[in-house]
Amino acid sequence: MVRSVWKGPFVEGSLLKKADAARASGRHDVIKIWSRRSTILPQFVGLVFGVYNGQKHVPVSVNEEMVGHKFGEFSPTRTFHGHSGDKKAKRS
């Protein structure tokens, strides 16, 4: 389901503060975040966020095409090792 337009995009308050501080300082450090549900805003373009996937912080460099998406879309939580049937195909 899509969020109502009149509510606006959801962004964690602490995330906005961290992004503003990074822009003001001019440093290009990775900003560690745990809020995968936050929407990427235009003011985040050019920053690098470390999005937590349950094990580690995956670095996500934000560009213009990502605006409007969620941070969690760019940090996969599961590792796909292949189907179990693929092992039989490799033997023959």
Contacts in CASP RR format, 6 or more apart in sequence:
PFRMAT RR
TARGET T0000
AUTHOR 0000-0000-0000
METHOD contacts of the structure
MODEL  1
MVRSVWKGPFVEGSLLKKADAARASGRHDVIKIWSRRSTILPQFVGLVFG
VYNGQKHVPVSVNEEMVGHKFGEFSPTRTFHGHSGDKKAKRS
3 9 0 8 1.000
3 10 0 8 1.000
9 39 0 8 1.000
9 41 0 8 1.000
9 68 0 8 1.000
10 37 0 8 1.000
10 38 0 8 1.000
10 39 0 8 1.000
11 38 0 8 1.000
11 39 0 8 1.000
11 41 0 8 1.000
12 33 0 8 1.000
12 35 0 8 1.000
12 37 0 8 1.000
12 38 0 8 1.000
14 35 0 8 1.000
15 33 0 8 1.000
15 35 0 8 1.000
15 38 0 8 1.000
18 31 0 8 1.000
18 33 0 8 1.000
19 31 0 8 1.000
19 43 0 8 1.000
19 44 0 8 1.000
19 47 0 8 1.000
22 29 0 8 1.000
22 31 0 8 1.000
22 47 0 8 1.000
23 43 0 8 1.000
23 47 0 8 1.000
28 47 0 8 1.000
28 48 0 8 1.000
29 48 0 8 1.000
30 48 0 8 1.000
30 49 0 8 1.000
30 50 0 8 1.000
30 57 0 8 1.000
30 59 0 8 1.000
31 47 0 8 1.000
31 48 0 8 1.000
31 49 0 8 1.000
31 50 0 8 1.000
32 49 0 8 1.000
32 50 0 8 1.000
32 52 0 8 1.000
32 57 0 8 1.000
33 49 0 8 1.000
33 50 0 8 1.000
33 51 0 8 1.000
33 52 0 8 1.000
33 71 0 8 1.000
34 52 0 8 1.000
35 71 0 8 1.000
36 51 0 8 1.000
36 52 0 8 1.000
36 53 0 8 1.000
36 70 0 8 1.000
36 71 0 8 1.000
36 72 0 8 1.000
36 75 0 8 1.000
37 70 0 8 1.000
37 71 0 8 1.000
37 72 0 8 1.000
38 70 0 8 1.000
38 71 0 8 1.000
39 68 0 8 1.000
39 69 0 8 1.000
39 70 0 8 1.000
40 62 0 8 1.000
40 66 0 8 1.000
40 67 0 8 1.000
40 68 0 8 1.000
40 69 0 8 1.000
40 70 0 8 1.000
40 71 0 8 1.000
41 67 0 8 1.000
41 68 0 8 1.000
42 64 0 8 1.000
42 67 0 8 1.000
44 62 0 8 1.000
44 67 0 8 1.000
45 62 0 8 1.000
45 63 0 8 1.000
45 64 0 8 1.000
45 66 0 8 1.000
45 67 0 8 1.000
46 61 0 8 1.000
46 62 0 8 1.000
46 63 0 8 1.000
47 61 0 8 1.000
47 62 0 8 1.000
48 59 0 8 1.000
48 60 0 8 1.000
48 61 0 8 1.000
48 62 0 8 1.000
49 59 0 8 1.000
49 60 0 8 1.000
49 62 0 8 1.000
49 71 0 8 1.000
50 57 0 8 1.000
50 58 0 8 1.000
50 59 0 8 1.000
50 60 0 8 1.000
50 75 0 8 1.000
51 57 0 8 1.000
51 58 0 8 1.000
51 60 0 8 1.000
51 71 0 8 1.000
51 72 0 8 1.000
51 74 0 8 1.000
51 75 0 8 1.000
52 58 0 8 1.000
52 75 0 8 1.000
53 72 0 8 1.000
53 75 0 8 1.000
53 76 0 8 1.000
53 77 0 8 1.000
54 77 0 8 1.000
58 74 0 8 1.000
58 75 0 8 1.000
58 76 0 8 1.000
60 71 0 8 1.000
60 74 0 8 1.000
60 75 0 8 1.000
66 74 0 8 1.000
END
